Amino acid sequence: MGLDLHKTVFFVTAFLVVFFVVGTLIFPELSSSLMSGAKSGAIANFDWLFLISANIFVIFVIALALMPVGKIRLGGQDAKPEFSTPSWFAMLFAAGMGIGLMFWGVAEPVAYYTDWYGTPLNAEANTPQGADMALGATMYHWGLHPWAIYAVVALSLAFFAFNKGMPLTLRSAFYPLFGERVWGWIGDVIDVVAVLATIFGLATSLGLGAKQASAGLDFLFGIGSGINVQIGVIVGVTAVAVISVIRGMDGGVKLLSNFNMVVAAVLLLFVIFAGPTMAIIEALWSTTSTYVANIVPLSNPFGREDSTWFHGWTVFYWAWWISWSPFVGMFIARVSKGRTVREFITAVLIIPTVITIVWMSGFGGMALEQVKNGVGVLGSEGLTDVSLAMFQAFENIALSSIVSFVAIVLVLVFFITSSDSGSLVIDSITAGGKIEAPVAQRVFWAVMEGAIAAALIFGGGEQALNSLQAGAISTGLPFTLVLLVMCFGLFKGLSNEKQLIDAGLKT
C-alpha cells in the first residue's frame, strides 16, 4: 500500500515530535522548567488577549447565524448531509469535550466551592452564594466560549474546503489573507504547528486520562494505579483506536460516538434520579441563572481581584481550548458537509451548551450536596485527588460499583474516540488536506499518540506529561491570533459567496 504524504509537513512534524519527546526524556527537569515558563508567561502576560478574543469569537459566530449568510450551505446549496443529525451531533460532542466533562464534572464545582485554588469573582467559599458561583463559573468554562472557539475553526475549514474546493487543512482558511502563498512555506508552518498542537494535546489527554482510568480501576478492584497500569490502559485504548481507524468513519468514530452519547445519557439520568434529585433540580436553576448573570464579569480581563482563580482556571482553559481547536475544528468540519451555517452554529454552539448545563448541574449538584452535608470522602476531606473525585461521589449513590465501572468504560471509549478522530485529522493535514488518505497513515498516527504518552509516563512520569501539556497550551497564544485572522477570512468568504448566490452565479 502506497503512502500519500505532504512530505514537508509530515517529515518536519515527525522530526519535531521525536526531538521534543527525546529531549523531554533526557532532560525532564529542564524541559519542564522551559515549558512551564512559556505557559506561565503566556497566561500571565496575555490574559487580556485570551479573554477578549474568546468574547469576539462568541459574538462573531452568533452574528453569522443571525445574518443572511446563515442560509449558506456547506458544500453548496444542493449538498446533502453525510451523517444523520444524531450521529453528527454525537461525533462533534465526543470529539469536542466529552472526556473533559467526565473528568471535571464533579471536581471543578467542588474545587471552586471549597477554595481549592481560588474562587470565582472572590465568592466566599462554603456558602450558598459560593455554591451558586461554583456551578455558574464551571459552566462558563464549558459553555459558549469554548464551543465558539471550535466553531470558528470548524466553519472556516468546512467553508473553504467544501464550498471553495480547497484542501481540508488549516492553511486553506488563510487563503483570503495570503492568496496563493498559502501553498508555500507559510502554509507549511501553519500546518506543522497545527499537527504539533493536536498530537501533543491528544498525547497529554491520553496520559492524564490513563491516570483517571487507572485510579478508578484501583478504586473498584484494588489493582493499583502505578505506571504499569497506566501504560496498560494506554496500550488498550490505542489498540481499540487502531481497530476503529481501520474500520473507517462509519464503522469507527460514528459507531463509538453514538455509543458514547447513549451511555452518557443513561449515566446522567441515573445520577439525577439516584442522587439528590431535588438538589440537582435546584442546581439546574442555579447553574443557568448564575452563568447568565455573571458571563460578563467573568469575561472581563481588567481589574480582576480574583487573579489566582482567574489565571489558574479561566485563562488556562481558554489557552487549552484554543490549542485544541485545530484538532476539534477540523474534525467537526470533516463531518459537517451539507449543513447550513445557521444549522451548524446551532449544533456546535447552542445545543452543546444546553446539554452541558444539565450535565454540570447533575454531577456538580450531586457533589456539592455531599460536601455541604459532610457525606463521604468529598464531604469529610474535600477535593483530595481530581482523578478520584467522580468515583468518590458515586460511592454515595445506589449501585455505586456498577455506576463507577460504567463511568470507567465511558472514559475509555471517549479517549478511543478522541484518538481515532485525532488520527483522522493529523493524517488529513500531513497528507496535504486529503480526506481519504491510506489507512496505514492513520494507523501510524494513532500508534504515535499512544507511544508518546506511554514513553513520557514511563520515562518521565507526571513531570514529563506536564511538560507536554505546557507545550500544548503555549501554542494557544499564537493560535489566538490565527483564529482572529480566520474570523476576517471567513466573513469575507461567506459575504462573497452570498453575493454570488444572490446574483444567480452560484447554486
C-alpha positions as CSV (number, residue, x, y, z in Angstrom):
1,M,0.0,0.0,0.0
2,G,1.5,3.3,-1.0
3,L,1.7,6.5,1.0
4,D,0.1,9.8,0.2
5,L,2.0,12.5,2.1
6,H,2.7,16.2,2.1
7,K,6.4,15.5,2.6
8,T,7.4,18.8,4.2
9,V,4.6,18.8,6.8
10,F,5.0,15.1,7.6
11,F,8.7,14.9,8.0
12,V,9.2,18.2,9.7
13,T,6.4,17.3,12.2
14,A,7.8,13.8,12.7
15,F,11.3,15.2,13.4
16,L,10.0,17.9,15.9
17,V,7.8,15.3,17.7
18,V,10.8,12.9,18.1
19,F,13.1,15.8,19.1
20,F,10.7,17.0,21.8
21,V,9.9,13.6,23.2
22,V,13.6,12.5,23.4
23,G,14.6,15.9,24.8
24,T,11.9,15.6,27.5
25,L,13.0,12.2,28.5
26,I,16.7,13.0,28.6
27,F,16.3,16.4,30.3
28,P,12.9,16.2,32.2
29,E,13.6,18.9,34.7
30,L,14.9,21.4,32.1
31,S,12.1,20.6,29.7
32,S,9.5,21.1,32.5
33,S,11.1,24.4,33.5
34,L,11.2,25.7,30.0
35,M,7.7,24.6,29.0
36,S,6.1,25.7,32.3
37,G,7.8,29.1,32.0
38,A,6.4,29.5,28.5
39,K,2.9,28.5,29.7
40,S,3.1,30.8,32.7
41,G,4.4,33.7,30.7
42,A,1.6,33.3,28.1
43,I,-1.1,33.1,30.7
44,A,0.2,35.9,32.9
45,N,1.1,38.4,30.2
46,F,-1.6,37.8,27.6
47,D,-4.7,37.1,29.8
48,W,-6.4,40.1,28.3
49,L,-5.8,38.7,24.7
50,F,-7.3,35.3,25.5
51,L,-10.4,36.7,27.1
52,I,-11.1,39.5,24.6
53,S,-10.5,37.1,21.7
54,A,-12.9,34.5,23.2
55,N,-15.6,37.1,23.6
56,I,-15.1,38.2,20.0
57,F,-15.5,34.6,18.8
58,V,-18.8,34.2,20.7
59,I,-20.2,37.4,19.3
60,F,-18.9,36.6,15.8
61,V,-20.4,33.2,15.4
62,I,-23.8,34.2,16.8
63,A,-23.8,37.2,14.4
64,L,-23.1,34.8,11.5
65,A,-26.1,32.7,12.5
66,L,-28.4,35.7,12.5
67,M,-27.1,37.3,9.3
68,P,-28.2,36.3,5.8
69,V,-25.0,34.3,5.3
70,G,-26.5,31.8,7.8
71,K,-28.5,30.3,4.9
72,I,-25.4,29.3,3.0
73,R,-25.0,25.5,2.9
74,L,-21.6,23.9,3.4
75,G,-20.8,22.2,0.1
76,G,-23.2,24.1,-2.0
77,Q,-26.9,24.7,-1.8
78,D,-27.7,21.2,-3.1
79,A,-25.3,19.4,-0.8
80,K,-26.8,16.7,1.5
81,P,-25.5,15.8,5.0
82,E,-23.3,12.7,5.1
83,F,-24.4,11.7,8.5
84,S,-27.8,11.7,10.4
85,T,-28.3,14.6,12.8
86,P,-28.0,12.4,15.9
87,S,-24.8,10.8,14.7
88,W,-23.4,14.1,13.6
89,F,-24.0,15.7,16.9
90,A,-22.6,12.7,18.8
91,M,-19.4,12.9,16.9
92,L,-18.8,16.6,17.3
93,F,-19.7,16.4,21.0
94,A,-17.5,13.4,21.7
95,A,-14.5,15.0,19.9
96,G,-15.1,18.4,21.5
97,M,-15.1,17.8,25.2
98,G,-16.9,14.6,26.2
99,I,-13.9,13.3,28.2
100,G,-13.5,16.7,30.0
101,L,-17.0,16.6,31.3
102,M,-16.3,13.2,32.8
103,F,-13.0,14.4,34.4
104,W,-14.2,17.8,35.7
105,G,-18.0,17.4,36.2
106,V,-17.5,16.7,39.9
107,A,-14.1,18.0,40.6
108,E,-14.4,21.6,39.3
109,P,-17.5,22.8,41.2
110,V,-16.1,21.2,44.4
111,A,-12.8,23.0,43.8
112,Y,-14.5,26.4,43.5
113,Y,-16.9,25.8,46.4
114,T,-14.1,24.8,48.8
115,D,-11.5,27.3,47.6
116,W,-9.2,24.6,46.4
117,Y,-7.3,27.0,44.2
118,G,-9.1,30.4,44.4
119,T,-12.8,31.2,44.0
120,P,-14.5,32.9,41.0
121,L,-15.0,36.6,41.5
122,N,-13.9,36.2,45.1
123,A,-17.1,34.4,46.0
124,E,-17.0,33.3,49.7
125,A,-16.2,29.6,49.9
126,N,-18.6,27.1,51.6
127,T,-21.6,29.5,51.4
128,P,-24.9,29.2,49.4
129,Q,-23.6,32.1,47.2
130,G,-20.3,30.3,46.8
131,A,-22.1,27.2,45.6
132,D,-24.1,29.1,43.0
133,M,-21.0,30.8,41.7
134,A,-19.1,27.4,41.7
135,L,-21.8,26.0,39.3
136,G,-22.1,29.1,37.2
137,A,-18.3,29.5,36.8
138,T,-17.9,25.9,35.9
139,M,-20.5,26.3,33.2
140,Y,-18.7,29.4,32.0
141,H,-15.6,27.3,31.2
142,W,-17.6,24.6,29.3
143,G,-20.3,26.7,27.6
144,L,-20.5,29.2,24.8
145,H,-16.9,30.4,24.7
146,P,-15.1,27.1,24.1
147,W,-17.6,26.0,21.6
148,A,-17.4,29.3,19.8
149,I,-13.6,28.8,19.5
150,Y,-14.2,25.4,17.9
151,A,-16.9,26.8,15.7
152,V,-14.6,29.5,14.2
153,V,-12.1,26.9,13.1
154,A,-14.6,24.3,12.0
155,L,-16.7,26.7,10.0
156,S,-13.7,28.2,8.3
157,L,-12.3,24.9,7.3
158,A,-15.6,23.4,6.1
159,F,-16.4,26.5,4.0
160,F,-13.1,26.8,2.2
161,A,-12.9,23.0,1.7
162,F,-16.5,22.2,0.7
163,N,-17.6,25.5,-1.0
164,K,-14.3,26.7,-2.5
165,G,-12.8,23.3,-3.3
166,M,-9.6,23.8,-1.2
167,P,-7.8,21.0,0.7
168,L,-9.2,20.2,4.2
169,T,-6.3,21.6,6.0
170,L,-5.7,24.6,8.2
171,R,-3.8,26.7,5.6
172,S,-6.9,26.8,3.4
173,A,-8.6,29.2,5.9
174,F,-5.8,31.8,5.3
175,Y,-6.3,32.0,1.5
176,P,-8.2,35.3,1.7
177,L,-5.2,36.8,3.6
178,F,-2.2,35.2,1.8
179,G,-3.6,34.2,-1.5
180,E,-1.5,31.6,-3.4
181,R,1.3,31.9,-0.9
182,V,-0.6,29.6,1.5
183,W,0.5,26.7,-0.7
184,G,4.1,27.6,0.1
185,W,6.2,27.8,3.3
186,I,3.7,30.0,5.1
187,G,1.1,27.2,4.8
188,D,3.6,24.6,5.8
189,V,4.4,26.4,9.0
190,I,0.6,26.8,9.8
191,D,0.0,23.1,9.2
192,V,3.1,21.9,11.2
193,V,2.1,23.9,14.2
194,A,-1.5,22.6,13.9
195,V,-0.2,19.0,13.9
196,L,2.1,19.6,16.8
197,A,-0.7,21.2,18.9
198,T,-3.0,18.3,18.0
199,I,-0.7,15.4,18.7
200,F,0.7,16.9,21.9
201,G,-2.7,17.7,23.2
202,L,-4.0,14.2,22.4
203,A,-1.0,12.5,23.9
204,T,-1.3,14.7,27.1
205,S,-5.0,13.9,27.3
206,L,-4.4,10.2,26.8
207,G,-1.7,10.2,29.5
208,L,-3.8,12.2,32.1
209,G,-6.9,10.1,31.2
210,A,-4.9,6.9,31.8
211,K,-4.3,8.2,35.3
212,Q,-8.0,8.8,35.9
213,A,-9.0,5.4,34.5
214,S,-6.3,3.5,36.4
215,A,-7.3,5.4,39.6
216,G,-10.9,4.3,39.0
217,L,-9.9,0.7,38.4
218,D,-7.8,0.7,41.6
219,F,-10.7,2.3,43.5
220,L,-13.0,-0.5,42.3
221,F,-10.7,-3.6,42.2
222,G,-7.6,-2.6,44.2
223,I,-5.2,-3.4,41.3
224,G,-3.0,-0.4,41.9
225,S,-2.7,2.7,39.8
226,G,1.0,2.8,39.1
227,I,2.9,3.3,35.9
228,N,2.4,-0.3,34.7
229,V,-1.4,0.0,35.0
230,Q,-1.4,3.4,33.3
231,I,0.7,2.1,30.4
232,G,-1.7,-0.9,30.1
233,V,-4.6,1.4,29.8
234,I,-2.8,3.4,27.1
235,V,-2.0,0.2,25.2
236,G,-5.6,-1.0,25.4
237,V,-7.0,2.4,24.3
238,T,-4.5,2.6,21.4
239,A,-5.3,-0.9,20.2
240,V,-9.0,-0.3,20.1
241,A,-8.4,3.1,18.4
242,V,-6.3,1.4,15.7
243,I,-9.2,-1.1,15.1
244,S,-11.6,1.8,14.9
245,V,-9.3,3.7,12.5
246,I,-9.1,0.6,10.2
247,R,-12.9,0.3,10.2
248,G,-13.3,3.8,8.9
249,M,-15.6,6.7,9.8
250,D,-18.9,4.9,9.7
251,G,-17.7,1.7,11.4
252,G,-15.3,3.5,13.8
253,V,-15.8,7.1,15.0
254,K,-19.5,7.3,14.3
255,L,-20.3,3.9,16.0
256,L,-18.2,4.8,19.1
257,S,-19.6,8.3,19.3
258,N,-23.2,7.0,19.2
259,F,-22.3,4.5,21.9
260,N,-20.8,7.3,24.0
261,M,-23.9,9.5,23.8
262,V,-26.3,6.7,24.7
263,V,-24.2,5.6,27.7
264,A,-23.5,9.2,28.8
265,A,-27.3,10.0,28.7
266,V,-28.1,6.9,30.8
267,L,-25.4,7.7,33.3
268,L,-26.6,11.3,33.6
269,L,-30.2,10.2,34.1
270,F,-29.2,7.7,36.7
271,V,-27.2,10.4,38.6
272,I,-30.2,12.7,38.5
273,F,-32.7,10.2,39.8
274,A,-30.5,8.0,42.1
275,G,-28.7,11.1,43.6
276,P,-30.2,14.0,45.4
277,T,-32.9,14.7,42.8
278,M,-34.3,17.9,44.3
279,A,-30.9,19.4,44.9
280,I,-29.9,18.7,41.3
281,I,-33.1,20.3,40.0
282,E,-32.2,23.4,42.2
283,A,-28.7,23.2,40.8
284,L,-30.0,23.3,37.3
285,W,-31.6,26.7,38.0
286,S,-28.5,27.9,39.9
287,T,-26.2,26.8,37.1
288,T,-28.2,28.5,34.4
289,S,-29.1,31.7,36.2
290,T,-25.6,32.3,37.7
291,Y,-24.0,31.6,34.3
292,V,-26.2,34.1,32.5
293,A,-25.9,36.7,35.3
294,N,-22.1,36.5,35.5
295,I,-21.0,35.8,32.0
296,V,-20.0,39.5,31.5
297,P,-17.9,39.9,34.7
298,L,-16.3,36.5,34.3
299,S,-15.4,37.6,30.7
300,N,-13.8,40.9,31.8
301,P,-10.0,40.7,31.9
302,F,-9.4,44.1,33.5
303,G,-9.4,45.0,37.2
304,R,-9.9,41.4,38.4
305,E,-9.3,40.8,42.1
306,D,-9.5,37.0,41.8
307,S,-6.2,36.7,40.0
308,T,-5.3,33.3,41.4
309,W,-8.5,31.7,40.2
310,F,-8.7,33.8,37.0
311,H,-5.2,32.8,35.8
312,G,-5.2,29.3,37.2
313,W,-8.6,28.4,35.6
314,T,-10.1,30.7,33.0
315,V,-7.0,31.8,31.1
316,F,-5.6,28.3,31.3
317,Y,-8.9,26.9,29.9
318,W,-9.0,29.4,27.1
319,A,-5.4,28.6,26.1
320,W,-6.2,24.9,26.2
321,W,-9.4,25.2,24.1
322,I,-7.6,27.3,21.5
323,S,-4.6,24.8,21.4
324,W,-7.2,22.0,20.8
325,S,-9.1,24.0,18.1
326,P,-7.2,22.8,15.1
327,F,-7.9,19.2,16.0
328,V,-11.6,19.5,17.1
329,G,-12.3,22.2,14.5
330,M,-11.0,20.1,11.6
331,F,-12.8,17.0,12.8
332,I,-16.1,18.9,13.1
333,A,-15.6,20.4,9.6
334,R,-14.9,16.9,8.3
335,V,-18.4,15.6,9.4
336,S,-20.4,18.8,8.7
337,K,-20.8,18.9,4.9
338,G,-24.4,19.6,3.8
339,R,-25.3,21.7,6.9
340,T,-26.3,25.3,6.6
341,V,-24.2,27.9,8.5
342,R,-27.1,28.6,10.8
343,E,-27.7,24.9,11.5
344,F,-24.0,24.3,12.0
345,I,-23.7,27.1,14.6
346,T,-26.8,26.0,16.4
347,A,-25.5,22.4,16.7
348,V,-21.9,23.4,17.6
349,L,-22.7,26.4,19.9
350,I,-26.2,26.3,21.4
351,I,-27.1,22.6,21.8
352,P,-23.8,21.6,23.5
353,T,-24.1,24.5,25.9
354,V,-27.7,23.4,26.9
355,I,-26.6,19.8,27.4
356,T,-23.6,20.8,29.4
357,I,-25.7,22.9,31.7
358,V,-27.7,19.7,32.5
359,W,-24.6,17.6,32.9
360,M,-22.8,20.0,35.2
361,S,-25.9,20.5,37.2
362,G,-26.3,16.8,37.7
363,F,-22.7,15.9,38.6
364,G,-21.9,19.2,40.2
365,G,-25.2,19.4,42.1
366,M,-24.7,15.8,43.5
367,A,-21.1,16.6,44.5
368,L,-21.8,19.9,46.2
369,E,-24.7,18.3,48.2
370,Q,-22.3,15.8,49.5
371,V,-19.8,18.4,50.5
372,K,-22.4,20.6,52.2
373,N,-23.8,17.7,54.2
374,G,-20.4,16.0,55.1
375,V,-21.2,12.9,53.1
376,G,-18.5,10.6,52.0
377,V,-14.9,11.5,51.2
378,L,-15.8,14.7,49.5
379,G,-17.8,15.8,52.5
380,S,-15.2,14.9,55.1
381,E,-11.9,15.7,53.2
382,G,-12.9,17.8,50.2
383,L,-11.1,17.6,46.9
384,T,-8.1,15.4,47.6
385,D,-7.5,13.8,44.2
386,V,-9.1,15.1,41.0
387,S,-8.7,11.7,39.3
388,L,-10.8,10.1,42.0
389,A,-13.4,12.8,42.6
390,M,-16.1,11.3,40.4
391,F,-15.7,7.9,41.8
392,Q,-15.8,9.2,45.4
393,A,-19.1,10.9,44.6
394,F,-20.6,7.8,43.1
395,E,-19.7,5.9,46.2
396,N,-22.7,7.5,48.0
397,I,-25.4,6.6,45.5
398,A,-27.2,3.4,44.7
399,L,-25.3,0.7,42.7
400,S,-22.1,2.6,43.1
401,S,-19.7,-0.1,41.9
402,I,-21.7,-0.7,38.7
403,V,-22.0,3.1,38.1
404,S,-18.3,3.6,38.6
405,F,-17.5,0.7,36.2
406,V,-19.8,2.2,33.6
407,A,-18.1,5.6,34.1
408,I,-14.6,4.0,33.6
409,V,-15.8,2.3,30.3
410,L,-17.2,5.7,29.2
411,V,-13.9,7.4,30.0
412,L,-12.0,4.9,28.0
413,V,-14.4,5.0,25.0
414,F,-14.2,8.8,24.9
415,F,-10.5,8.5,24.8
416,I,-10.7,6.0,22.0
417,T,-13.0,8.3,20.1
418,S,-10.6,11.3,20.6
419,S,-7.6,9.2,19.5
420,D,-9.5,7.9,16.4
421,S,-10.8,11.3,15.3
422,G,-7.4,12.9,16.1
423,S,-5.7,10.4,13.9
424,L,-8.0,11.3,11.0
425,V,-7.3,15.0,11.5
426,I,-3.5,14.6,11.7
427,D,-3.4,12.3,8.7
428,S,-5.5,14.7,6.7
429,I,-3.1,17.6,7.4
430,T,0.1,15.6,6.8
431,A,-1.5,14.3,3.6
432,G,-2.0,17.8,2.3
433,G,-5.7,18.1,3.2
434,K,-6.9,14.9,1.6
435,I,-10.0,13.4,3.3
436,E,-9.4,9.8,2.2
437,A,-5.7,9.0,2.7
438,P,-4.3,5.5,3.1
439,V,-5.4,3.7,6.2
440,A,-1.8,2.8,7.2
441,Q,-1.1,6.5,7.7
442,R,-4.0,6.9,10.2
443,V,-2.8,3.8,12.0
444,F,0.6,5.3,12.2
445,W,-0.7,8.4,13.9
446,A,-2.9,6.5,16.3
447,V,0.0,4.4,17.4
448,M,2.2,7.5,17.7
449,E,-0.2,9.2,20.1
450,G,-0.2,6.2,22.4
451,A,3.5,5.7,22.1
452,I,4.3,9.3,23.0
453,A,2.0,9.1,26.1
454,A,3.4,5.8,27.2
455,A,7.0,6.8,26.7
456,L,6.6,10.0,28.6
457,I,4.8,8.3,31.5
458,F,7.4,5.5,31.6
459,G,10.5,7.7,31.2
460,G,9.5,11.0,32.9
461,G,6.3,10.3,34.8
462,E,3.8,13.1,35.5
463,Q,6.6,15.8,35.2
464,A,7.0,14.8,31.5
465,L,3.3,14.9,30.9
466,N,3.1,18.3,32.5
467,S,5.8,19.5,30.1
468,L,3.9,18.2,27.2
469,Q,0.7,19.8,28.4
470,A,2.5,23.1,29.0
471,G,3.9,22.9,25.5
472,A,0.4,22.3,24.0
473,I,-1.0,25.2,26.0
474,S,1.8,27.5,24.9
475,T,0.6,27.1,21.3
476,G,-2.6,28.6,22.4
477,L,-1.1,32.1,22.3
478,P,-0.1,32.2,18.6
479,F,-3.2,30.3,17.7
480,T,-5.3,33.0,19.3
481,L,-4.0,35.4,16.6
482,V,-4.6,32.7,14.0
483,L,-8.3,32.4,15.0
484,L,-8.8,36.2,14.8
485,V,-7.4,36.2,11.3
486,M,-9.7,33.3,10.5
487,C,-12.7,35.4,11.5
488,F,-11.8,38.0,9.0
489,G,-11.2,35.4,6.2
490,L,-14.4,33.5,6.9
491,F,-16.6,36.7,7.0
492,K,-15.0,37.8,3.7
493,G,-15.5,34.4,2.1
494,L,-19.1,34.0,3.3
495,S,-20.1,37.5,2.2
496,N,-18.6,36.9,-1.3
497,E,-20.4,33.6,-1.5
498,K,-23.8,35.2,-0.6
499,Q,-23.3,37.8,-3.3
500,L,-22.7,35.1,-5.9
501,I,-25.7,33.2,-4.8
502,D,-27.9,36.3,-4.9
503,A,-26.7,37.2,-8.3
504,G,-27.5,33.7,-9.6
505,L,-23.9,32.9,-10.4
506,K,-23.7,30.1,-7.9
507,T,-26.1,27.4,-6.7
